């Protein structure tokens, strides 16, 4: 799966992204995409779709880079407390 396909899978919440990460030998190049989705809620309608935190947490676990991503997420939480995604970021960080 290339980066654009991976981004599309995350946008739609496809499980294929999680399966891909579990089987990926080097997931480092996808961490920036996961981080971007972790600090923004790209749901088409977040009121109807609800939170994607559990899905994103499953992605983080599958990436085998939990500490690295959590550290970046917590840093973002500390740096920007006025973000409209503050609660979303907080849920992933803790």
C-alpha positions as CSV (number, residue, x, y, z in Angstrom):
1,X,0.0,0.0,0.0
2,X,1.5,3.3,-1.0
3,X,1.1,6.5,1.1
4,X,-1.9,7.8,-0.8
5,X,-3.8,4.5,-0.5
6,X,-2.9,4.5,3.2
7,X,-4.2,8.0,3.7
8,X,-7.4,7.1,1.8
9,X,-7.9,4.0,4.0
10,X,-7.5,6.2,7.1
11,X,-9.9,8.8,5.7
12,X,-12.6,6.1,5.4
13,X,-11.7,4.2,8.5
14,X,-10.9,1.0,6.6
15,X,-9.5,-2.0,8.5
16,X,-7.1,-2.6,5.6
17,X,-4.8,0.1,7.0
18,X,-4.5,-1.7,10.3
19,X,-3.8,-5.0,8.6
20,X,-1.2,-3.3,6.4
21,X,0.6,-1.9,9.4
22,X,0.6,-5.3,11.2
23,X,2.3,-6.8,8.1
24,X,4.6,-3.9,7.3
25,X,8.3,-4.4,7.9
26,X,9.1,-0.7,8.0
27,X,6.2,1.5,9.1
28,X,8.3,4.5,9.8
29,X,7.3,6.3,6.6
30,X,3.7,6.1,7.6
31,X,4.1,7.6,11.1
32,X,3.6,11.2,9.9
33,X,0.3,10.2,8.3
34,X,-0.9,8.5,11.5
35,X,0.2,11.5,13.5
36,X,-1.7,13.9,11.2
37,X,-4.9,11.9,11.6
38,X,-4.2,11.7,15.4
39,X,-4.2,15.5,15.8
40,X,-7.1,16.2,13.4
41,X,-10.5,14.7,13.1
42,X,-11.0,14.0,9.4
43,X,-14.4,12.4,9.8
44,X,-16.9,13.7,7.3
45,X,-19.5,14.4,10.0
46,X,-18.0,13.9,13.4
47,X,-21.5,14.3,15.1
48,X,-22.8,11.3,13.1
49,X,-19.7,9.2,12.9
50,X,-18.5,9.9,16.5
51,X,-15.0,9.6,17.6
52,X,-12.3,7.7,15.7
53,X,-10.1,7.5,18.7
54,X,-10.4,3.7,19.1
55,X,-9.7,3.2,15.4
56,X,-6.6,5.5,15.6
57,X,-5.4,3.7,18.8
58,X,-5.6,0.4,16.9
59,X,-3.5,2.0,14.2
60,X,-0.9,3.2,16.7
61,X,-0.7,-0.2,18.2
62,X,-0.3,-1.9,14.8
63,X,2.4,0.5,13.9
64,X,4.7,-0.8,16.7
65,X,5.7,2.8,17.4
66,X,3.5,3.4,20.4
67,X,5.9,5.4,22.4
68,X,7.1,7.6,19.6
69,X,3.6,8.5,18.4
70,X,2.3,9.0,21.9
71,X,5.2,11.3,22.7
72,X,4.4,13.4,19.6
73,X,0.7,13.5,20.4
74,X,1.3,14.6,24.0
75,X,3.7,17.3,22.9
76,X,1.0,18.6,20.5
77,X,-1.4,18.6,23.4
78,X,1.0,20.6,25.5
79,X,1.8,23.1,22.7
80,X,-1.7,23.8,21.4
81,X,-4.5,23.8,24.0
82,X,-6.8,25.9,21.8
83,X,-7.2,23.3,19.1
84,X,-10.7,22.4,18.2
85,X,-9.5,18.8,18.3
86,X,-8.2,19.2,21.9
87,X,-10.4,16.4,23.4
88,X,-9.6,14.1,20.4
89,X,-5.9,14.6,21.0
90,X,-6.2,14.2,24.7
91,X,-8.0,10.8,24.4
92,X,-5.2,9.5,22.2
93,X,-2.5,10.9,24.3
94,X,-3.6,9.2,27.5
